Amino acid sequence: MKSHSLYCIFFLSLFSYTNTIEEKVLAVLPPESKIESIEESVIDGLFKVYFGDLQPLYVSEDGNYFIYGDLYQIEKGSVKNLSIVDLDNRRKVLLDAIPVEDLIQYKSENQKHNIFVFTDVDCGYCRKFHSQISEYNNLGISVNYAAFPRSGIDGKTYQKMVSVWCSDDKKNLLSILKEDGEIKSLFCTNQPITEQYNLGKNLGVTGTPAIFTSNGSQIKGYVPPDELIKRLME
């Protein structure tokens, strides 16, 4: 009974803090802003506030002070950037929320690493990456493709990618386009291209291929199979 009472006190106290923080932070953010989550940080009395940006605000429990920038920890004579850890964790949450059926997957039979790759069918380095997909798989790397048409969501590349994701033969059509072939134009109301494009922008994607590890860290640009497996094992 005593432990239950302590839990209730802790919960009510935390609820009070988050309410205060939300009220004060929203008062200084743009009107359309929404608080997605408020979490405790590793520092007593300092909370992480996510509001649509990848990087959180670090806010005092009374809501009167905040930090927007890098937070460092001194540990055993070295310095650790906690903001990068928070950034990777946030990316992981967003990537894991992508419905599996909305990804085009190339699974390795001896999977050691699982990566997300934002791709564009007209991107030269994306085509080079795709031409080596079996090599990545053979090294134990499973690839999950998400769509990121670099020209935006109203161009020819966008329509090509919609056609791929609306097809019952996604892998084949994707390969045809990445080999500079042509496919029949298709459309479906449940295509995820716009959603994945917007997610990519939120994740900080500016070019393709954009590779993310299962832990949420980003590897920018094309990386050859042998080099990628080394970087994933670091």
KOLLODREN-478666 format. One record per residue (C-alpha): residue in three letters; x, y, z; residue number from 1. Coordinates in Angstrom, 1 decimal, padded with zeros to 4 digits. Last residue first. Example, Ala and Ser with C-alpha at 12.3 -4.5 7.8 and 13.67 -1.06 7.14 Angstrom:
<recs>
r|xx|yy|zz|k
SER|013.7|-001.1|007.1|2 .
ALA|012.3|-004.5|007.8|1 .
</recs>
This chain:
<recs>
r|xx|yy|zz|k
GLU|031.3|000.2|-035.3|234 .
MET|029.6|-002.8|-037.0|233 .
LEU|027.3|-000.7|-039.1|232 .
ARG|030.3|001.3|-040.4|231 .
LYS|032.1|-001.9|-041.4|230 .
ILE|029.0|-003.2|-043.2|229 .
LEU|028.6|000.1|-045.0|228 .
GLU|032.2|000.0|-046.3|227 .
ASP|031.9|-003.4|-047.8|226 .
PRO|028.5|-002.6|-049.4|225 .
PRO|029.5|000.8|-050.9|224 .
VAL|028.1|003.9|-049.2|223 .
TYR|025.8|006.3|-051.0|222 .
GLY|024.8|009.4|-049.2|221 .
LYS|024.4|010.3|-045.5|220 .
ILE|024.5|007.7|-042.7|219 .
GLN|021.9|008.6|-040.1|218 .
SER|021.5|007.2|-036.6|217 .
GLY|018.1|005.8|-035.7|216 .
ASN|019.1|002.7|-033.9|215 .
SER|017.9|000.5|-036.8|214 .
THR|020.3|002.4|-039.0|213 .
PHE|019.3|005.2|-041.3|212 .
ILE|020.5|005.6|-044.9|211 .
ALA|019.6|008.6|-047.1|210 .
PRO|020.1|007.7|-050.8|209 .
THR|019.3|010.4|-051.5|208 .
GLY|019.6|014.0|-050.5|207 .
THR|018.2|016.5|-047.9|206 .
VAL|016.8|014.0|-045.4|205 .
GLY|016.5|015.7|-042.0|204 .
LEU|014.1|013.3|-040.3|203 .
ASN|011.2|015.7|-040.8|202 .
LYS|012.0|015.9|-044.5|201 .
GLY|012.0|012.1|-044.7|200 .
LEU|008.7|012.0|-042.8|199 .
ASN|007.2|014.4|-045.4|198 .
TYR|008.4|012.2|-048.2|197 .
GLN|007.1|009.1|-046.5|196 .
GLU|003.7|010.7|-046.1|195 .
THR|003.6|011.9|-049.7|194 .
ILE|004.7|008.5|-051.0|193 .
PRO|002.3|006.4|-048.8|192 .
GLN|-000.2|005.3|-051.5|191 .
ASN|-003.6|004.6|-050.0|190 .
THR|-005.7|006.4|-052.7|189 .
CYS|-004.2|004.4|-055.5|188 .
PHE|-002.6|005.4|-058.8|187 .
LEU|-000.8|003.7|-061.6|186 .
SER|001.3|004.8|-064.6|185 .
LYS|002.6|001.9|-066.7|184 .
ILE|006.4|001.4|-066.4|183 .
GLU|009.5|002.7|-068.2|182 .
GLY|013.1|001.7|-067.9|181 .
ASP|016.0|003.7|-066.5|180 .
GLU|017.5|000.7|-064.6|179 .
LYS|016.2|002.2|-061.4|178 .
LEU|012.7|002.3|-063.0|177 .
ILE|012.8|-001.4|-063.9|176 .
SER|014.1|-002.3|-060.5|175 .
LEU|011.2|-000.4|-058.7|174 .
LEU|008.8|-002.1|-061.0|173 .
ASN|010.1|-005.6|-060.1|172 .
LYS|010.2|-004.9|-056.4|171 .
LYS|006.7|-003.4|-056.3|170 .
ASP|004.8|-006.2|-058.1|169 .
ASP|001.3|-005.6|-056.7|168 .
SER|001.7|-002.0|-057.8|167 .
CYS|000.5|001.1|-055.9|166 .
TRP|004.0|001.6|-054.5|165 .
VAL|005.6|001.5|-057.9|164 .
SER|003.1|003.8|-059.6|163 .
VAL|003.4|006.3|-056.7|162 .
MET|007.1|006.3|-057.3|161 .
LYS|006.7|007.1|-061.0|160 .
GLN|004.2|009.9|-060.1|159 .
TYR|006.7|011.4|-057.6|158 .
THR|009.5|011.3|-060.2|157 .
LYS|007.3|013.1|-062.7|156 .
GLY|006.6|016.0|-060.4|155 .
ASP|004.1|017.1|-057.7|154 .
ILE|005.3|015.6|-054.5|153 .
GLY|008.8|017.0|-054.4|152 .
SER|011.8|017.0|-056.8|151 .
ARG|013.8|014.8|-054.4|150 .
PRO|011.2|012.0|-054.6|149 .
PHE|011.8|010.3|-051.1|148 .
ALA|010.2|006.9|-050.9|147 .
ALA|011.0|004.4|-048.2|146 .
TYR|013.1|001.3|-048.9|145 .
ASN|013.8|-001.3|-046.2|144 .
VAL|017.2|-003.0|-046.7|143 .
SER|018.4|-006.0|-044.8|142 .
ILE|022.2|-006.1|-044.3|141 .
GLY|023.7|-009.5|-043.7|140 .
LEU|026.7|-009.2|-046.1|139 .
ASN|024.8|-011.2|-048.7|138 .
ASN|021.9|-008.7|-048.4|137 .
TYR|024.2|-005.7|-049.2|136 .
GLU|025.7|-007.6|-052.1|135 .
SER|022.2|-008.5|-053.4|134 .
ILE|021.2|-004.8|-053.3|133 .
GLN|024.2|-003.8|-055.4|132 .
SER|022.3|-002.4|-058.4|131 .
HIS|020.1|-000.7|-055.9|130 .
PHE|022.9|001.4|-054.4|129 .
LYS|024.0|002.4|-058.0|128 .
ARG|020.4|003.4|-058.8|127 .
CYS|020.2|005.4|-055.6|126 .
TYR|023.6|007.0|-056.6|125 .
GLY|022.1|008.2|-059.9|124 .
CYS|018.8|009.5|-058.4|123 .
ASP|015.8|008.9|-060.7|122 .
VAL|014.1|006.3|-058.6|121 .
ASP|014.5|008.3|-055.4|120 .
THR|015.3|006.5|-052.1|119 .
PHE|015.0|006.8|-048.4|118 .
VAL|016.9|003.8|-047.0|117 .
PHE|016.0|002.1|-043.7|116 .
ILE|018.5|-000.4|-042.3|115 .
ASN|018.4|-003.8|-040.6|114 .
HIS|021.7|-005.3|-039.6|113 .
LYS|022.8|-008.9|-038.9|112 .
GLN|020.4|-010.6|-041.2|111 .
ASN|021.5|-014.0|-042.5|110 .
GLU|018.8|-014.5|-045.2|109 .
SER|018.9|-010.7|-045.9|108 .
LYS|015.6|-009.0|-046.5|107 .
TYR|014.9|-006.7|-049.4|106 .
GLN|011.8|-004.8|-048.3|105 .
ILE|009.7|-002.2|-050.1|104 .
LEU|008.1|-000.3|-047.2|103 .
ASP|004.4|000.6|-046.8|102 .
GLU|003.5|-002.9|-045.7|101 .
VAL|005.8|-002.6|-042.7|100 .
PRO|003.8|000.4|-041.4|99 .
ILE|006.3|003.2|-040.6|98 .
ALA|006.2|003.7|-036.8|97 .
ASP|009.7|002.1|-036.4|96 .
LEU|011.1|005.0|-038.4|95 .
LEU|009.6|007.7|-036.2|94 .
VAL|010.6|006.0|-032.9|93 .
LYS|014.1|005.4|-034.3|92 .
ARG|014.5|009.0|-035.4|91 .
ARG|013.6|010.2|-031.8|90 .
ASN|016.2|007.8|-030.3|89 .
ASP|018.8|009.1|-032.8|88 .
LEU|018.1|012.7|-031.8|87 .
ASP|018.1|011.9|-028.1|86 .
VAL|021.5|010.2|-028.5|85 .
ILE|022.8|013.2|-030.5|84 .
SER|021.5|015.5|-027.8|83 .
LEU|023.4|013.5|-025.2|82 .
ASN|026.7|014.5|-026.6|81 .
LYS|029.2|012.6|-024.5|80 .
VAL|032.4|014.2|-023.2|79 .
SER|035.4|012.2|-021.8|78 .
GLY|037.1|012.1|-018.4|77 .
LYS|035.0|009.2|-017.1|76 .
GLU|031.7|010.8|-018.2|75 .
ILE|031.1|014.5|-018.7|74 .
GLN|027.6|014.8|-020.3|73 .
TYR|026.7|017.3|-023.0|72 .
LEU|023.5|018.9|-024.0|71 .
ASP|023.4|020.4|-027.5|70 .
GLY|020.9|023.1|-028.4|69 .
TYR|017.6|024.6|-027.4|68 .
ILE|017.8|025.1|-023.7|67 .
PHE|014.8|026.2|-021.6|66 .
TYR|013.9|028.2|-018.6|65 .
ASN|010.6|029.2|-016.9|64 .
GLY|008.7|025.9|-017.4|63 .
ASP|008.7|025.1|-013.7|62 .
GLU|010.3|021.7|-014.3|61 .
SER|013.1|023.3|-016.4|60 .
VAL|012.9|022.7|-020.2|59 .
TYR|015.3|021.0|-022.6|58 .
LEU|013.7|021.6|-026.0|57 .
PRO|013.8|018.5|-028.2|56 .
GLN|015.6|017.9|-031.5|55 .
LEU|013.6|016.2|-034.2|54 .
ASP|011.2|019.1|-034.4|53 .
GLY|007.5|018.5|-034.1|52 .
PHE|007.1|019.7|-030.5|51 .
TYR|009.2|017.3|-028.4|50 .
VAL|009.9|018.5|-024.8|49 .
LYS|012.7|016.9|-022.9|48 .
PHE|012.5|017.7|-019.1|47 .
LEU|015.0|019.1|-016.7|46 .
GLY|014.4|018.9|-012.9|45 .
ASP|016.9|016.1|-012.3|44 .
ILE|019.2|015.7|-015.3|43 .
VAL|019.0|012.4|-017.3|42 .
SER|015.9|013.8|-019.0|41 .
GLU|012.3|013.2|-018.1|40 .
GLU|009.9|013.2|-021.0|39 .
ILE|007.3|015.5|-022.5|38 .
SER|005.6|014.4|-025.7|37 .
GLU|004.1|015.6|-029.0|36 .
ILE|003.5|019.3|-027.9|35 .
LYS|001.7|021.0|-030.8|34 .
SER|002.7|024.1|-032.7|33 .
GLU|000.2|025.9|-034.9|32 .
PRO|000.3|029.1|-032.8|31 .
PRO|004.2|029.4|-033.1|30 .
LEU|005.9|028.6|-029.8|29 .
VAL|006.1|031.0|-026.9|28 .
ALA|002.8|030.3|-025.1|27 .
LEU|003.1|026.6|-026.1|26 .
VAL|006.2|026.3|-023.8|25 .
LYS|004.4|027.8|-020.8|24 .
GLU|001.3|025.6|-021.0|23 .
GLU|003.2|022.4|-021.8|22 .
ILE|005.7|023.0|-019.0|21 .
THR|003.0|023.5|-016.4|20 .
ASN|001.0|020.5|-017.5|19 .
THR|004.2|018.4|-017.6|18 .
TYR|005.2|019.4|-014.1|17 .
SER|001.7|018.7|-012.6|16 .
PHE|001.6|015.3|-014.3|15 .
LEU|005.0|014.4|-012.9|14 .
SER|003.8|015.4|-009.4|13 .
LEU|000.6|013.4|-009.8|12 .
PHE|002.6|010.4|-011.0|11 .
PHE|005.1|010.6|-008.1|10 .
ILE|002.4|011.0|-005.5|9 .
CYS|000.5|008.0|-007.0|8 .
TYR|003.7|005.9|-007.0|7 .
LEU|004.4|006.8|-003.4|6 .
SER|000.9|005.7|-002.5|5 .
HIS|001.3|002.4|-004.3|4 .
SER|004.6|001.8|-002.5|3 .
LYS|002.9|002.4|000.9|2 .
MET|000.0|000.0|000.0|1 .
</recs>
